[in-house]
């Protein structure tokens, strides 16, 4: 069944991203479970994308959004702009 498996990421990382398949794959790889010849495993959209190498390309950091600013006679070349977006890191 697993004569050939190609991934563009480390296998452990793929397993971490697909926790519902971790137990199944580990059982197959440690030979605790024998695959049936006609067995079908349903894949989620994320798993299918990983196996088919259809993940989006990583983009470079766009940097900070800055604009020139003047207050009276004081001229500041680059002022950080608040776009009103927030990111929750919890």
PDB file of N, CA, C and O in Angstrom:
ATOM      1  N   UNK A   1       0.818  -1.196   0.000  1.00  0.00           N
ATOM      2  CA  UNK A   1       0.000   0.000   0.000  1.00  0.00           C
ATOM      3  C   UNK A   1       0.860   1.257   0.000  1.00  0.00           C
ATOM      4  O   UNK A   1       0.626   2.160  -0.803  1.00  0.00           O
ATOM      5  N   UNK A   2       1.836   1.331   0.871  1.00  0.00           N
ATOM      6  CA  UNK A   2       2.682   2.519   0.955  1.00  0.00           C
ATOM      7  C   UNK A   2       4.038   2.256   0.311  1.00  0.00           C
ATOM      8  O   UNK A   2       5.078   2.504   0.922  1.00  0.00           O
ATOM      9  N   UNK A   3       4.029   1.760  -0.909  1.00  0.00           N
ATOM     10  CA  UNK A   3       5.286   1.527  -1.605  1.00  0.00           C
ATOM     11  C   UNK A   3       6.001   2.828  -1.900  1.00  0.00           C
ATOM     12  O   UNK A   3       7.231   2.889  -1.887  1.00  0.00           O
ATOM     13  N   UNK A   4       5.226   3.872  -2.168  1.00  0.00           N
ATOM     14  CA  UNK A   4       5.835   5.160  -2.498  1.00  0.00           C
ATOM     15  C   UNK A   4       4.993   6.279  -1.894  1.00  0.00           C
ATOM     16  O   UNK A   4       3.798   6.384  -2.170  1.00  0.00           O
ATOM     17  N   UNK A   5       5.612   7.099  -1.081  1.00  0.00           N
ATOM     18  CA  UNK A   5       4.933   8.230  -0.458  1.00  0.00           C
ATOM     19  C   UNK A   5       5.847   9.439  -0.580  1.00  0.00           C
ATOM     20  O   UNK A   5       6.936   9.456  -0.005  1.00  0.00           O
ATOM     21  N   UNK A   6       5.409  10.458  -1.329  1.00  0.00           N
ATOM     22  CA  UNK A   6       6.204  11.665  -1.525  1.00  0.00           C
ATOM     23  C   UNK A   6       5.519  12.837  -0.845  1.00  0.00           C
ATOM     24  O   UNK A   6       4.323  13.064  -1.025  1.00  0.00           O
ATOM     25  N   UNK A   7       6.293  13.581  -0.061  1.00  0.00           N
ATOM     26  CA  UNK A   7       5.780  14.776   0.596  1.00  0.00           C
ATOM     27  C   UNK A   7       6.837  15.855   0.511  1.00  0.00           C
ATOM     28  O   UNK A   7       8.034  15.570   0.508  1.00  0.00           O
ATOM     29  N   UNK A   8       6.390  17.082   0.444  1.00  0.00           N
ATOM     30  CA  UNK A   8       7.328  18.196   0.373  1.00  0.00           C
ATOM     31  C   UNK A   8       7.604  18.792   1.750  1.00  0.00           C
ATOM     32  O   UNK A   8       8.173  19.879   1.850  1.00  0.00           O
ATOM     33  N   UNK A   9       7.207  18.093   2.807  1.00  0.00           N
ATOM     34  CA  UNK A   9       7.454  18.546   4.169  1.00  0.00           C
ATOM     35  C   UNK A   9       7.849  17.338   5.003  1.00  0.00           C
ATOM     36  O   UNK A   9       7.584  16.205   4.602  1.00  0.00           O
ATOM     37  N   UNK A  10       8.474  17.552   6.149  1.00  0.00           N
ATOM     38  CA  UNK A  10       8.823  16.418   7.007  1.00  0.00           C
ATOM     39  C   UNK A  10       7.574  15.637   7.410  1.00  0.00           C
ATOM     40  O   UNK A  10       6.517  16.219   7.654  1.00  0.00           O
ATOM     41  N   UNK A  11       7.708  14.321   7.475  1.00  0.00           N
ATOM     42  CA  UNK A  11       6.569  13.454   7.768  1.00  0.00           C
ATOM     43  C   UNK A  11       5.951  13.782   9.121  1.00  0.00           C
ATOM     44  O   UNK A  11       4.728  13.784   9.264  1.00  0.00           O
ATOM     45  N   UNK A  12       6.789  14.057  10.111  1.00  0.00           N
ATOM     46  CA  UNK A  12       6.282  14.378  11.454  1.00  0.00           C
ATOM     47  C   UNK A  12       5.442  15.646  11.408  1.00  0.00           C
ATOM     48  O   UNK A  12       4.400  15.720  12.059  1.00  0.00           O
ATOM     49  N   UNK A  13       5.885  16.649  10.645  1.00  0.00           N
ATOM     50  CA  UNK A  13       5.125  17.895  10.522  1.00  0.00           C
ATOM     51  C   UNK A  13       3.771  17.638   9.860  1.00  0.00           C
ATOM     52  O   UNK A  13       2.764  18.219  10.264  1.00  0.00           O
ATOM     53  N   UNK A  14       3.743  16.780   8.856  1.00  0.00           N
ATOM     54  CA  UNK A  14       2.476  16.447   8.200  1.00  0.00           C
ATOM     55  C   UNK A  14       1.530  15.768   9.181  1.00  0.00           C
ATOM     56  O   UNK A  14       0.330  16.041   9.186  1.00  0.00           O
ATOM     57  N   UNK A  15       2.074  14.879  10.013  1.00  0.00           N
ATOM     58  CA  UNK A  15       1.232  14.202  11.004  1.00  0.00           C
ATOM     59  C   UNK A  15       0.691  15.184  12.039  1.00  0.00           C
ATOM     60  O   UNK A  15      -0.442  15.040  12.499  1.00  0.00           O
ATOM     61  N   UNK A  16       1.491  16.176  12.402  1.00  0.00           N
ATOM     62  CA  UNK A  16       1.018  17.180  13.359  1.00  0.00           C
ATOM     63  C   UNK A  16      -0.111  18.013  12.772  1.00  0.00           C
ATOM     64  O   UNK A  16      -1.004  18.444  13.501  1.00  0.00           O
ATOM     65  N   UNK A  17      -0.081  18.243  11.473  1.00  0.00           N
ATOM     66  CA  UNK A  17      -1.113  19.042  10.829  1.00  0.00           C
ATOM     67  C   UNK A  17      -2.374  18.233  10.570  1.00  0.00           C
ATOM     68  O   UNK A  17      -3.432  18.805  10.307  1.00  0.00           O
ATOM     69  N   UNK A  18      -2.277  16.932  10.640  1.00  0.00           N
ATOM     70  CA  UNK A  18      -3.428  16.080  10.356  1.00  0.00           C
ATOM     71  C   UNK A  18      -3.630  15.117  11.533  1.00  0.00           C
ATOM     72  O   UNK A  18      -3.412  13.915  11.386  1.00  0.00           O
ATOM     73  N   UNK A  19      -4.038  15.626  12.683  1.00  0.00           N
ATOM     74  CA  UNK A  19      -4.114  14.768  13.870  1.00  0.00           C
ATOM     75  C   UNK A  19      -5.087  13.604  13.741  1.00  0.00           C
ATOM     76  O   UNK A  19      -4.871  12.567  14.368  1.00  0.00           O
ATOM     77  N   UNK A  20      -6.149  13.736  12.955  1.00  0.00           N
ATOM     78  CA  UNK A  20      -7.106  12.647  12.853  1.00  0.00           C
ATOM     79  C   UNK A  20      -6.529  11.434  12.134  1.00  0.00           C
ATOM     80  O   UNK A  20      -7.068  10.333  12.252  1.00  0.00           O
ATOM     81  N   UNK A  21      -5.424  11.622  11.380  1.00  0.00           N
ATOM     82  CA  UNK A  21      -4.816  10.499  10.664  1.00  0.00           C
ATOM     83  C   UNK A  21      -3.550   9.985  11.339  1.00  0.00           C
ATOM     84  O   UNK A  21      -2.956   9.010  10.879  1.00  0.00           O
ATOM     85  N   UNK A  22      -3.137  10.620  12.408  1.00  0.00           N
ATOM     86  CA  UNK A  22      -1.900  10.233  13.067  1.00  0.00           C
ATOM     87  C   UNK A  22      -1.951   8.791  13.547  1.00  0.00           C
ATOM     88  O   UNK A  22      -1.045   8.007  13.264  1.00  0.00           O
ATOM     89  N   UNK A  23      -2.996   8.444  14.264  1.00  0.00           N
ATOM     90  CA  UNK A  23      -3.101   7.095  14.807  1.00  0.00           C
ATOM     91  C   UNK A  23      -3.150   6.062  13.682  1.00  0.00           C
ATOM     92  O   UNK A  23      -2.475   5.036  13.755  1.00  0.00           O
ATOM     93  N   UNK A  24      -3.933   6.324  12.658  1.00  0.00           N
ATOM     94  CA  UNK A  24      -4.048   5.405  11.523  1.00  0.00           C
ATOM     95  C   UNK A  24      -2.689   5.179  10.858  1.00  0.00           C
ATOM     96  O   UNK A  24      -2.299   4.038  10.610  1.00  0.00           O
ATOM     97  N   UNK A  25      -1.962   6.277  10.567  1.00  0.00           N
ATOM     98  CA  UNK A  25      -0.672   6.156   9.892  1.00  0.00           C
ATOM     99  C   UNK A  25       0.365   5.475  10.785  1.00  0.00           C
ATOM    100  O   UNK A  25       1.155   4.664  10.304  1.00  0.00           O
ATOM    101  N   UNK A  26       0.368   5.796  12.070  1.00  0.00           N
ATOM    102  CA  UNK A  26       1.334   5.171  12.970  1.00  0.00           C
ATOM    103  C   UNK A  26       1.080   3.675  13.095  1.00  0.00           C
ATOM    104  O   UNK A  26       2.030   2.895  13.175  1.00  0.00           O
ATOM    105  N   UNK A  27      -0.177   3.264  13.113  1.00  0.00           N
ATOM    106  CA  UNK A  27      -0.488   1.838  13.155  1.00  0.00           C
ATOM    107  C   UNK A  27       0.001   1.138  11.891  1.00  0.00           C
ATOM    108  O   UNK A  27       0.520   0.023  11.955  1.00  0.00           O
ATOM    109  N   UNK A  28      -0.164   1.788  10.751  1.00  0.00           N
ATOM    110  CA  UNK A  28       0.321   1.197   9.501  1.00  0.00           C
ATOM    111  C   UNK A  28       1.845   1.097   9.489  1.00  0.00           C
ATOM    112  O   UNK A  28       2.404   0.070   9.103  1.00  0.00           O
ATOM    113  N   UNK A  29       2.506   2.164   9.911  1.00  0.00           N
ATOM    114  CA  UNK A  29       3.965   2.195   9.842  1.00  0.00           C
ATOM    115  C   UNK A  29       4.632   1.289  10.866  1.00  0.00           C
ATOM    116  O   UNK A  29       5.721   0.776  10.609  1.00  0.00           O
ATOM    117  N   UNK A  30       4.013   1.082  12.007  1.00  0.00           N
ATOM    118  CA  UNK A  30       4.585   0.186  13.011  1.00  0.00           C
ATOM    119  C   UNK A  30       4.074  -1.236  12.850  1.00  0.00           C
ATOM    120  O   UNK A  30       4.364  -2.109  13.668  1.00  0.00           O
ATOM    121  N   UNK A  31       3.314  -1.458  11.793  1.00  0.00           N
ATOM    122  CA  UNK A  31       2.792  -2.781  11.421  1.00  0.00           C
ATOM    123  C   UNK A  31       1.900  -3.391  12.496  1.00  0.00           C
ATOM    124  O   UNK A  31       1.794  -4.614  12.595  1.00  0.00           O
ATOM    125  N   UNK A  32       1.256  -2.543  13.303  1.00  0.00           N
ATOM    126  CA  UNK A  32       0.257  -3.026  14.250  1.00  0.00           C
ATOM    127  C   UNK A  32      -1.064  -3.269  13.531  1.00  0.00           C
ATOM    128  O   UNK A  32      -1.949  -3.955  14.041  1.00  0.00           O
ATOM    129  N   UNK A  33      -1.176  -2.707  12.367  1.00  0.00           N
ATOM    130  CA  UNK A  33      -2.412  -2.835  11.586  1.00  0.00           C
ATOM    131  C   UNK A  33      -2.021  -3.132  10.150  1.00  0.00           C
ATOM    132  O   UNK A  33      -1.168  -2.450   9.582  1.00  0.00           O
ATOM    133  N   UNK A  34      -2.632  -4.134   9.568  1.00  0.00           N
ATOM    134  CA  UNK A  34      -2.346  -4.478   8.180  1.00  0.00           C
ATOM    135  C   UNK A  34      -3.409  -3.847   7.288  1.00  0.00           C
ATOM    136  O   UNK A  34      -4.604  -4.009   7.536  1.00  0.00           O
ATOM    137  N   UNK A  35      -2.984  -3.137   6.264  1.00  0.00           N
ATOM    138  CA  UNK A  35      -3.971  -2.527   5.361  1.00  0.00           C
ATOM    139  C   UNK A  35      -4.651  -3.574   4.491  1.00  0.00           C
ATOM    140  O   UNK A  35      -4.031  -4.544   4.056  1.00  0.00           O
ATOM    141  N   UNK A  36      -5.911  -3.361   4.254  1.00  0.00           N
ATOM    142  CA  UNK A  36      -6.644  -4.237   3.348  1.00  0.00           C
ATOM    143  C   UNK A  36      -6.368  -3.789   1.919  1.00  0.00           C
ATOM    144  O   UNK A  36      -6.082  -2.616   1.679  1.00  0.00           O
ATOM    145  N   UNK A  37      -6.451  -4.709   0.980  1.00  0.00           N
ATOM    146  CA  UNK A  37      -6.154  -4.379  -0.416  1.00  0.00           C
ATOM    147  C   UNK A  37      -7.103  -3.329  -0.975  1.00  0.00           C
ATOM    148  O   UNK A  37      -6.673  -2.440  -1.710  1.00  0.00           O
ATOM    149  N   UNK A  38      -8.385  -3.418  -0.642  1.00  0.00           N
ATOM    150  CA  UNK A  38      -9.378  -2.504  -1.212  1.00  0.00           C
ATOM    151  C   UNK A  38      -9.832  -1.439  -0.217  1.00  0.00           C
ATOM    152  O   UNK A  38     -10.905  -0.857  -0.373  1.00  0.00           O
ATOM    153  N   UNK A  39      -9.018  -1.185   0.799  1.00  0.00           N
ATOM    154  CA  UNK A  39      -9.399  -0.228   1.834  1.00  0.00           C
ATOM    155  C   UNK A  39      -9.292   1.206   1.314  1.00  0.00           C
ATOM    156  O   UNK A  39      -8.325   1.570   0.646  1.00  0.00           O
ATOM    157  N   UNK A  40     -10.300   2.003   1.633  1.00  0.00           N
ATOM    158  CA  UNK A  40     -10.334   3.402   1.234  1.00  0.00           C
ATOM    159  C   UNK A  40     -10.308   4.270   2.481  1.00  0.00           C
ATOM    160  O   UNK A  40     -11.030   4.012   3.444  1.00  0.00           O
ATOM    161  N   UNK A  41      -9.481   5.289   2.458  1.00  0.00           N
ATOM    162  CA  UNK A  41      -9.394   6.227   3.575  1.00  0.00           C
ATOM    163  C   UNK A  41      -9.854   7.581   3.073  1.00  0.00           C
ATOM    164  O   UNK A  41      -9.326   8.091   2.085  1.00  0.00           O
ATOM    165  N   UNK A  42     -10.841   8.171   3.751  1.00  0.00           N
ATOM    166  CA  UNK A  42     -11.330   9.493   3.363  1.00  0.00           C
ATOM    167  C   UNK A  42     -10.324  10.544   3.808  1.00  0.00           C
ATOM    168  O   UNK A  42      -9.815  10.499   4.928  1.00  0.00           O
ATOM    169  N   UNK A  43     -10.048  11.485   2.921  1.00  0.00           N
ATOM    170  CA  UNK A  43      -9.115  12.558   3.220  1.00  0.00           C
ATOM    171  C   UNK A  43      -9.863  13.873   3.353  1.00  0.00           C
ATOM    172  O   UNK A  43     -10.806  14.143   2.610  1.00  0.00           O
ATOM    173  N   UNK A  44      -9.436  14.681   4.298  1.00  0.00           N
ATOM    174  CA  UNK A  44      -9.997  16.023   4.397  1.00  0.00           C
ATOM    175  C   UNK A  44      -9.366  16.887   3.314  1.00  0.00           C
ATOM    176  O   UNK A  44      -8.412  16.473   2.655  1.00  0.00           O
ATOM    177  N   UNK A  45      -9.893  18.068   3.137  1.00  0.00           N
ATOM    178  CA  UNK A  45      -9.358  18.983   2.126  1.00  0.00           C
ATOM    179  C   UNK A  45      -7.901  19.331   2.419  1.00  0.00           C
ATOM    180  O   UNK A  45      -7.089  19.424   1.499  1.00  0.00           O
ATOM    181  N   UNK A  46      -7.561  19.528   3.712  1.00  0.00           N
ATOM    182  CA  UNK A  46      -6.199  19.880   4.084  1.00  0.00           C
ATOM    183  C   UNK A  46      -5.236  18.738   3.802  1.00  0.00           C
ATOM    184  O   UNK A  46      -4.145  18.961   3.278  1.00  0.00           O
ATOM    185  N   UNK A  47      -5.631  17.517   4.145  1.00  0.00           N
ATOM    186  CA  UNK A  47      -4.780  16.352   3.916  1.00  0.00           C
ATOM    187  C   UNK A  47      -4.565  16.140   2.428  1.00  0.00           C
ATOM    188  O   UNK A  47      -3.444  15.882   1.990  1.00  0.00           O
ATOM    189  N   UNK A  48      -5.623  16.247   1.655  1.00  0.00           N
ATOM    190  CA  UNK A  48      -5.525  16.075   0.212  1.00  0.00           C
ATOM    191  C   UNK A  48      -4.588  17.117  -0.392  1.00  0.00           C
ATOM    192  O   UNK A  48      -3.800  16.798  -1.283  1.00  0.00           O
ATOM    193  N   UNK A  49      -4.666  18.350   0.080  1.00  0.00           N
ATOM    194  CA  UNK A  49      -3.800  19.415  -0.435  1.00  0.00           C
ATOM    195  C   UNK A  49      -2.341  19.129  -0.118  1.00  0.00           C
ATOM    196  O   UNK A  49      -1.467  19.383  -0.947  1.00  0.00           O
ATOM    197  N   UNK A  50      -2.064  18.604   1.071  1.00  0.00           N
ATOM    198  CA  UNK A  50      -0.686  18.290   1.450  1.00  0.00           C
ATOM    199  C   UNK A  50      -0.135  17.174   0.576  1.00  0.00           C
ATOM    200  O   UNK A  50       0.980  17.278   0.066  1.00  0.00           O
ATOM    201  N   UNK A  51      -0.897  16.121   0.403  1.00  0.00           N
ATOM    202  CA  UNK A  51      -0.425  14.986  -0.387  1.00  0.00           C
ATOM    203  C   UNK A  51      -0.284  15.333  -1.859  1.00  0.00           C
ATOM    204  O   UNK A  51       0.566  14.763  -2.544  1.00  0.00           O
ATOM    205  N   UNK A  52      -1.091  16.248  -2.358  1.00  0.00           N
ATOM    206  CA  UNK A  52      -1.029  16.630  -3.764  1.00  0.00           C
ATOM    207  C   UNK A  52      -0.116  17.830  -4.004  1.00  0.00           C
ATOM    208  O   UNK A  52       0.000  18.307  -5.133  1.00  0.00           O
ATOM    209  N   UNK A  53       0.533  18.319  -2.948  1.00  0.00           N
ATOM    210  CA  UNK A  53       1.441  19.468  -3.033  1.00  0.00           C
ATOM    211  C   UNK A  53       0.743  20.701  -3.594  1.00  0.00           C
ATOM    212  O   UNK A  53       1.317  21.420  -4.412  1.00  0.00           O
ATOM    213  N   UNK A  54      -0.477  20.947  -3.164  1.00  0.00           N
ATOM    214  CA  UNK A  54      -1.228  22.101  -3.631  1.00  0.00           C
ATOM    215  C   UNK A  54      -1.318  23.186  -2.565  1.00  0.00           C
ATOM    216  O   UNK A  54      -2.261  23.977  -2.564  1.00  0.00           O
ATOM    217  N   UNK A  55      -0.360  23.229  -1.673  1.00  0.00           N
ATOM    218  CA  UNK A  55      -0.373  24.257  -0.639  1.00  0.00           C
ATOM    219  C   UNK A  55      -0.010  25.604  -1.260  1.00  0.00           C
ATOM    220  O   UNK A  55       0.779  25.654  -2.204  1.00  0.00           O
ATOM    221  N   UNK A  56      -0.570  26.684  -0.748  1.00  0.00           N
ATOM    222  CA  UNK A  56      -0.229  28.002  -1.299  1.00  0.00           C
ATOM    223  C   UNK A  56       1.240  28.329  -1.037  1.00  0.00           C
ATOM    224  O   UNK A  56       1.815  27.907  -0.033  1.00  0.00           O
ATOM    225  N   UNK A  57       1.831  29.079  -1.947  1.00  0.00           N
ATOM    226  CA  UNK A  57       3.225  29.474  -1.785  1.00  0.00           C
ATOM    227  C   UNK A  57       3.349  30.499  -0.666  1.00  0.00           C
ATOM    228  O   UNK A  57       2.474  31.346  -0.482  1.00  0.00           O
ATOM    229  N   UNK A  58       4.446  30.411   0.077  1.00  0.00           N
ATOM    230  CA  UNK A  58       4.695  31.382   1.136  1.00  0.00           C
ATOM    231  C   UNK A  58       5.108  32.703   0.507  1.00  0.00           C
ATOM    232  O   UNK A  58       5.873  32.740  -0.456  1.00  0.00           O
ATOM    233  N   UNK A  59       4.594  33.768   1.063  1.00  0.00           N
ATOM    234  CA  UNK A  59       4.906  35.110   0.573  1.00  0.00           C
ATOM    235  C   UNK A  59       5.838  35.806   1.561  1.00  0.00           C
ATOM    236  O   UNK A  59       5.858  35.480   2.748  1.00  0.00           O
ATOM    237  N   UNK A  60       6.600  36.759   1.059  1.00  0.00           N
ATOM    238  CA  UNK A  60       7.486  37.545   1.917  1.00  0.00           C
ATOM    239  C   UNK A  60       6.670  38.503   2.775  1.00  0.00           C
ATOM    240  O   UNK A  60       5.536  38.848   2.441  1.00  0.00           O
ATOM    241  N   UNK A  61       7.263  38.925   3.880  1.00  0.00           N
ATOM    242  CA  UNK A  61       6.629  39.895   4.767  1.00  0.00           C
ATOM    243  C   UNK A  61       6.505  41.230   4.029  1.00  0.00           C
ATOM    244  O   UNK A  61       7.504  41.748   3.531  1.00  0.00           O
ATOM    245  N   UNK A  62       5.285  41.800   3.950  1.00  0.00           N
ATOM    246  CA  UNK A  62       5.120  43.054   3.217  1.00  0.00           C
ATOM    247  C   UNK A  62       5.730  44.260   3.939  1.00  0.00           C
ATOM    248  O   UNK A  62       5.844  45.335   3.349  1.00  0.00           O
ATOM    249  N   UNK A  63       6.114  44.097   5.182  1.00  0.00           N
ATOM    250  CA  UNK A  63       6.716  45.207   5.925  1.00  0.00           C
ATOM    251  C   UNK A  63       5.663  46.061   6.604  1.00  0.00           C
ATOM    252  O   UNK A  63       4.492  45.687   6.674  1.00  0.00           O
ATOM    253  N   UNK A  64       6.083  47.194   7.094  1.00  0.00           N
ATOM    254  CA  UNK A  64       5.187  48.104   7.809  1.00  0.00           C
ATOM    255  C   UNK A  64       4.557  49.099   6.848  1.00  0.00           C
ATOM    256  O   UNK A  64       5.182  49.520   5.874  1.00  0.00           O
ATOM    257  N   UNK A  65       3.308  49.471   7.131  1.00  0.00           N
ATOM    258  CA  UNK A  65       2.600  50.462   6.328  1.00  0.00           C
ATOM    259  C   UNK A  65       2.901  51.833   6.916  1.00  0.00           C
ATOM    260  O   UNK A  65       2.420  52.168   7.999  1.00  0.00           O
ATOM    261  N   UNK A  66       3.697  52.627   6.202  1.00  0.00           N
ATOM    262  CA  UNK A  66       4.081  53.954   6.695  1.00  0.00           C
ATOM    263  C   UNK A  66       3.706  55.031   5.687  1.00  0.00           C
ATOM    264  O   UNK A  66       3.617  54.781   4.485  1.00  0.00           O
ATOM    265  N   UNK A  67       3.488  56.244   6.211  1.00  0.00           N
ATOM    266  CA  UNK A  67       3.177  57.401   5.368  1.00  0.00           C
ATOM    267  C   UNK A  67       3.969  58.599   5.884  1.00  0.00           C
ATOM    268  O   UNK A  67       4.347  58.628   7.055  1.00  0.00           O
ATOM    269  N   UNK A  68       4.226  59.597   5.019  1.00  0.00           N
ATOM    270  CA  UNK A  68       4.863  60.823   5.510  1.00  0.00           C
ATOM    271  C   UNK A  68       3.849  61.638   6.323  1.00  0.00           C
ATOM    272  O   UNK A  68       2.658  61.637   6.012  1.00  0.00           O
ATOM    273  N   UNK A  69       4.316  62.320   7.344  1.00  0.00           N
ATOM    274  CA  UNK A  69       3.413  63.069   8.225  1.00  0.00           C
ATOM    275  C   UNK A  69       4.012  64.441   8.544  1.00  0.00           C
ATOM    276  O   UNK A  69       5.217  64.581   8.753  1.00  0.00           O
ATOM    277  N   UNK A  70       3.141  65.439   8.574  1.00  0.00           N
ATOM    278  CA  UNK A  70       3.550  66.799   8.950  1.00  0.00           C
ATOM    279  C   UNK A  70       2.571  67.339   9.979  1.00  0.00           C
ATOM    280  O   UNK A  70       1.358  67.288   9.780  1.00  0.00           O
ATOM    281  N   UNK A  71       3.105  67.856  11.082  1.00  0.00           N
ATOM    282  CA  UNK A  71       2.300  68.515  12.106  1.00  0.00           C
ATOM    283  C   UNK A  71       2.904  69.903  12.292  1.00  0.00           C
ATOM    284  O   UNK A  71       3.948  70.065  12.924  1.00  0.00           O
ATOM    285  N   UNK A  72       2.225  70.898  11.729  1.00  0.00           N
ATOM    286  CA  UNK A  72       2.775  72.261  11.760  1.00  0.00           C
ATOM    287  C   UNK A  72       4.060  72.315  10.962  1.00  0.00           C
ATOM    288  O   UNK A  72       4.083  71.947   9.787  1.00  0.00           O
ATOM    289  N   UNK A  73       5.134  72.774  11.593  1.00  0.00           N
ATOM    290  CA  UNK A  73       6.440  72.841  10.932  1.00  0.00           C
ATOM    291  C   UNK A  73       7.249  71.555  11.092  1.00  0.00           C
ATOM    292  O   UNK A  73       8.322  71.423  10.504  1.00  0.00           O
ATOM    293  N   UNK A  74       6.745  70.611  11.878  1.00  0.00           N
ATOM    294  CA  UNK A  74       7.454  69.351  12.120  1.00  0.00           C
ATOM    295  C   UNK A  74       7.123  68.355  11.015  1.00  0.00           C
ATOM    296  O   UNK A  74       5.961  67.988  10.844  1.00  0.00           O
ATOM    297  N   UNK A  75       8.118  67.918  10.273  1.00  0.00           N
ATOM    298  CA  UNK A  75       7.924  66.956   9.182  1.00  0.00           C
ATOM    299  C   UNK A  75       8.597  65.634   9.561  1.00  0.00           C
ATOM    300  O   UNK A  75       9.790  65.588   9.859  1.00  0.00           O
ATOM    301  N   UNK A  76       7.807  64.570   9.541  1.00  0.00           N
ATOM    302  CA  UNK A  76       8.310  63.235   9.868  1.00  0.00           C
ATOM    303  C   UNK A  76       8.192  62.386   8.602  1.00  0.00           C
ATOM    304  O   UNK A  76       7.114  62.292   8.015  1.00  0.00           O
ATOM    305  N   UNK A  77       9.289  61.776   8.185  1.00  0.00           N
ATOM    306  CA  UNK A  77       9.327  61.032   6.927  1.00  0.00           C
ATOM    307  C   UNK A  77       8.454  59.785   6.909  1.00  0.00           C
ATOM    308  O   UNK A  77       7.684  59.582   5.970  1.00  0.00           O
ATOM    309  N   UNK A  78       8.566  58.964   7.920  1.00  0.00           N
ATOM    310  CA  UNK A  78       7.817  57.704   7.933  1.00  0.00           C
ATOM    311  C   UNK A  78       7.100  57.552   9.272  1.00  0.00           C
ATOM    312  O   UNK A  78       7.737  57.452  10.321  1.00  0.00           O
ATOM    313  N   UNK A  79       5.780  57.535   9.222  1.00  0.00           N
ATOM    314  CA  UNK A  79       4.962  57.353  10.416  1.00  0.00           C
ATOM    315  C   UNK A  79       4.171  56.068  10.236  1.00  0.00           C
ATOM    316  O   UNK A  79       3.554  55.846   9.194  1.00  0.00           O
ATOM    317  N   UNK A  80       4.197  55.229  11.257  1.00  0.00           N
ATOM    318  CA  UNK A  80       3.474  53.960  11.194  1.00  0.00           C
ATOM    319  C   UNK A  80       1.979  54.218  11.175  1.00  0.00           C
ATOM    320  O   UNK A  80       1.462  54.963  12.008  1.00  0.00           O
ATOM    321  N   UNK A  81       1.285  53.607  10.230  1.00  0.00           N
ATOM    322  CA  UNK A  81      -0.157  53.789  10.069  1.00  0.00           C
ATOM    323  C   UNK A  81      -0.904  52.670  10.786  1.00  0.00           C
ATOM    324  O   UNK A  81      -0.519  51.506  10.671  1.00  0.00           O
ATOM    325  N   UNK A  82      -1.955  52.995  11.516  1.00  0.00           N
ATOM    326  CA  UNK A  82      -2.795  51.998  12.174  1.00  0.00           C
ATOM    327  C   UNK A  82      -3.915  51.618  11.218  1.00  0.00           C
ATOM    328  O   UNK A  82      -4.769  52.443  10.893  1.00  0.00           O
ATOM    329  N   UNK A  83      -3.909  50.365  10.767  1.00  0.00           N
ATOM    330  CA  UNK A  83      -4.927  49.901   9.827  1.00  0.00           C
ATOM    331  C   UNK A  83      -6.179  49.395  10.534  1.00  0.00           C
ATOM    332  O   UNK A  83      -7.154  49.021   9.883  1.00  0.00           O
ATOM    333  N   UNK A  84      -6.155  49.381  11.867  1.00  0.00           N
ATOM    334  CA  UNK A  84      -7.330  48.967  12.618  1.00  0.00           C
ATOM    335  C   UNK A  84      -7.487  47.462  12.738  1.00  0.00           C
ATOM    336  O   UNK A  84      -8.484  46.991  13.285  1.00  0.00           O
ATOM    337  N   UNK A  85      -6.530  46.702  12.242  1.00  0.00           N
ATOM    338  CA  UNK A  85      -6.640  45.244  12.333  1.00  0.00           C
ATOM    339  C   UNK A  85      -5.950  44.765  13.604  1.00  0.00           C
ATOM    340  O   UNK A  85      -5.030  45.410  14.105  1.00  0.00           O
ATOM    341  N   UNK A  86      -6.404  43.633  14.116  1.00  0.00           N
ATOM    342  CA  UNK A  86      -5.800  43.052  15.310  1.00  0.00           C
ATOM    343  C   UNK A  86      -5.517  41.575  15.068  1.00  0.00           C
ATOM    344  O   UNK A  86      -6.156  40.929  14.237  1.00  0.00           O
ATOM    345  N   UNK A  87      -4.554  41.063  15.805  1.00  0.00           N
ATOM    346  CA  UNK A  87      -4.210  39.648  15.735  1.00  0.00           C
ATOM    347  C   UNK A  87      -4.187  39.121  17.156  1.00  0.00           C
ATOM    348  O   UNK A  87      -3.499  39.672  18.016  1.00  0.00           O
ATOM    349  N   UNK A  88      -4.934  38.060  17.407  1.00  0.00           N
ATOM    350  CA  UNK A  88      -4.959  37.436  18.718  1.00  0.00           C
ATOM    351  C   UNK A  88      -4.000  36.253  18.692  1.00  0.00           C
ATOM    352  O   UNK A  88      -4.197  35.319  17.914  1.00  0.00           O
ATOM    353  N   UNK A  89      -2.976  36.277  19.521  1.00  0.00           N
ATOM    354  CA  UNK A  89      -1.965  35.224  19.525  1.00  0.00           C
ATOM    355  C   UNK A  89      -2.237  34.139  20.550  1.00  0.00           C
ATOM    356  O   UNK A  89      -1.399  33.257  20.740  1.00  0.00           O
ATOM    357  N   UNK A  90      -3.369  34.177  21.208  1.00  0.00           N
ATOM    358  CA  UNK A  90      -3.675  33.152  22.206  1.00  0.00           C
ATOM    359  C   UNK A  90      -4.190  31.908  21.553  1.00  0.00           C
ATOM    360  O   UNK A  90      -4.501  30.934  22.239  1.00  0.00           O
TER     361      UNK A  90
END
